[in-house]
Amino acid sequence: MVSFGAYNEIPSPRRKCALIAYENLMELAGFETYDMFRESHRHWLYESLKNGNNSPQSQWTRSIAVGSEGFVEKTKQELGIRAKGRKVLDSGVGFQLRESKVSYCALFDTENDDIGVKKATCGALIQIFQ
């Protein structure tokens, strides 16, 4: 089980270093008490697992921030230089702060040609011994 993140914090709220604004979450989800929200969250989780919907959803697992455009923009601004290269994306149901997808396939031909490394395929190099 994941020891860090909001997944464990919803059923067992922290008193210090909280990741979740509990009151805001409860109100935005339309609940009168946090206990009611926590119980509903537990039910949603079990129903989702029972129905086989247990694969990771990239908006949650690959994003730095997820929410309204204002929230995501503010998070990006507060990250400052650490948000360099990250983009605010509209997912259709909200916004995400993510790194853009880039290929890790680099061209090594001219830079490393003199040391005997040739590009074989994207991400795989073959060492040529002479």
Secondary structure, DSSP 8 states (H G I E B T S, - for coil): ---SSHHHHTTS--SSS-SS-HHHHHHHTT-SSHHHHHHHHHHHHHHHHHTT--S--HHHHS-SEEE-HHHHHHHHHHHGGGGTTEEEEE-SSSEEEEE---------HHHHGGGTEEEEETTEEEE---
